């Protein structure tokens, strides 16, 4: 069964990058990639029901409008079972602490090591479900 | 003596001298009076002698004329005899007060002589020559008596006059002696009294003068003579009061000086504090500039990092894709004719090479950006196990090239005595690198400054880094041969905002932050050894198991 991954980033090229990086997995039907360019768009996409096999990757905490941490909080409040991985350039303790507090599954610093990311995705409970 | 006033003493002296003078004068006048009395007496006796001589002459006339009258009966002779007798009587009257006995005797003899002469005249008139002659002889006896009496008067008078003259001369001598003796006694008395009185005034005055001079010199503890009841005593009392007031004034002066010194000290302290505050303010401004520059750098680095990630990612992806293309299109390419196949393969190889170069240079740029971020503010420090010597090499390169970038003429001999057996150690690399960069930068600055200041042609700036494994700790020594640190500022080295560099060149935060990083973050020690004008050596010890260290402390 294929796993939906929603990637949220205000940078359009991030989508392109993920698409290319995950092209083999997509071809093999392991993952289905979805993209949202803002927190609001992500929430509306989640509302349309692409669960339960969803993993949300927030590739940027700093986004215009709703920021990554707020979005994380919102997602974990409404869909507590959905694993969320945080990706950000800011590796400071305060953000990491808040991300943990809000229930992030992972906290990955930029630049994204895609091999590591794929490894973590495989280890996620829902990833094996 | 000090119980009688000086004025009384002087009056007493004057009165006494006047009394002595008066006494001497009285004595002298007495002598003179007596002398003049004797002289007058002598003069009278001399005139008596004259009278006696005159009487003798007149008696000669008288006896002649009596004899003549007796013999001649001439009336004229009788007249002459009377006249002579009258003149004789005048002389005798003058003598009578002095020698009444003699004069009375002479009177009686003359009366007898006159009677005898009258009887002789009667004899002669009766021609009794013999009787007359006998009477005349009798008369001759009386004449001789008178002559003898007169002579005796003269003798006596002369004798008396001599006696008187001698007496008056003795008087005069006595007077002179008395005068001289009196004068000498008076002089001696006057001198002694004067000496005694002057002494009684002078010696206490001198003592008082000594005290005054001493007090004038400022020796306020000098003894003041015990005050008597005279004027000097009053002066001594006044001097005592003056001294007391001077002592009081001195005490007040000292108190005031102390107060002034305290005020000065307080003012100096306040000024120093103000100066320090101003310096701190300047440094704060500088630090703020540096901080904002650091933030700017971090911001720029961060902004560059995102596009750079895309470049690197897409380059890596492109390599992968090209590999896939190579595999997928491999049979098609192989089916091409030789020329086209060679051309296609060359293009693919070149494309692959270019992508590798993009990845390579992208990674290089990424490393620079990472390093910039790591050394700017706000980066978090994570403990990592690192090779200390490699960290030092990296810091040395960074510091050296940084210094060269700032100053083209900068050069220094770097010596490394690195203990290659040091096992990897767990520390916060960014922060320890910061410490190293700081120590190395300071060493470069000091060595270079000595080169600029000393003008020694032979002077070569040098810096040596030594590492040692101490088992449960590692030791890093950074030693430069620069200007050294003056002893008086050594304890301020690690104070925030303390700097010896000109404003704008140093924040005064480097060693302070280094101190925090070494002691608080890593539980280690940092110490300094220096000889002014010769060298400075910083020693950092980092324990292998840090105590109370908090990772990720924002420095």
HADDOCK unambig.tbl for C-alpha pairs under 7 A between the chains (distance, minus, plus):
assign (segid A and resid 92 and name CA) (segid B and resid 380 and name CA) 6.01 0.50 0.50
assign (segid A and resid 111 and name CA) (segid B and resid 309 and name CA) 6.11 0.50 0.50
